[in-house]
Structures are given as C-alpha cells and as structure tokens.
Amino acid sequence: MTIEFSGRRHVVAAARVAFEARVNGQEIWCSVSLDALNDHFGNTGTSSHDLLSAFEGGRVQIEEAARRQLERNHGQSVELETNDFK
C-alpha cells in the first residue's frame, strides 16, 4: 500500500483539522480532533489559525498516526483522537 500526504489541510466543523492522504493514488481525507491537538501538540485556542499552527507543529507525528490507521483499515478515512497518540 502506497500512502502519501499532499499537504492540503483545513479546519472543519467540530474543531477538527482535516488533511488529505493519497492511498494507492486515491484521495482520502483524514482528520485530527481538537482534543488531540490540545493534549499532544500544544494547542490552546479554537481559531483556525491556532488549530492549523498546532497541526503544522505536530505534522510528522499526526501523519505517522494516520499512516498506521490507514494501513490497519486498508485505506479508509481516518479520524484521529487523543487516544491515537500515546
């Protein structure tokens, strides 16, 4: 399974940051929760700027967690929560 991250990301409803992965050439949207950004990546605000800054600061770890989930679920959309970062 080939997994790449495009760098496209944006804040979505419920204070999540969505980001795009390509799995075997297919676009798959993943997301990371506000709680995960707060608990593991130093986020302290709720603005789009705050959430995207925390995401960018933790991008490597977030993409690694998404990669693990994508490999487990055979390339289905992933919604990362605080429990995914231990």
N, C-alpha and C positions, 0 to 999 in steps of 0.2 A: 504494500500500500504506500503510495507516494503522498505525503502531506506537506503542503507549503502554506505559508501565511502571507497574504497580499499586502498587509499594512492598512487596508481600509478598515476604519472603525468609526463608531459614533455612539452617542448616548441615546438610549431608548427608554420607553416607559418603564416604570418601577425602578428607576435609578440603576439601570444596568448599562454596561458598555458592551456593545455588540462589535464583533470583529470577524473578518472573513478568513476562511481557510479554503484551500483547494485540495480536495481529496480525489486522487486519480483524475485530475483535470476538472472536476465538478466543484462549483462554488457551494460552500457550506457555511452558514452563519452560526457563530458561537457567541456566547456572552459570559460575562463575569458580573457577579452581584455587587451591590453597594456594600453589603456586609463583608464580603471577601476583600474588597478594596480597602475598607476601614480596618479590618482585623490584620491584614497581612502586608498592605502596601502603603500605609501611612496616610490614607485619605482622611480628611477632616471636614470636608464640605459636601454640598449637594449640587453645586453648579456644574454645568457641562465642563467648564474649564478644570475644576477640581477633579472630577471623575476621570477625564482624559489624561490629566497630569499624573494621577496615581497609576492609571493603566500603563502609560508610557514608562514610568519608573519601574514597573514590575513586568514589563512586556515579556522578557525572557522566561520568567517563571510561569506566567499566565499561559504563554504559548506551549510550554512544556507540559503543563497540566492538561491543556486542551488536546495536545497530541496523544497523551496517554489515554484520554477518554475516547478520542476518535479511533484509536487502534482497537480499544475494547469493544466499541459499539459498531464497528465496521463502517465508519464514516458518516454517522448520523449527527445531526445538530447536537451541540453540547451547551449546557447551561451550568457554568462553574459556580459553586457556592463556597463558603468559607471552609467547609469540611474537605474540599479538594486540595487544600494547601496545608499540609501537616509538616 
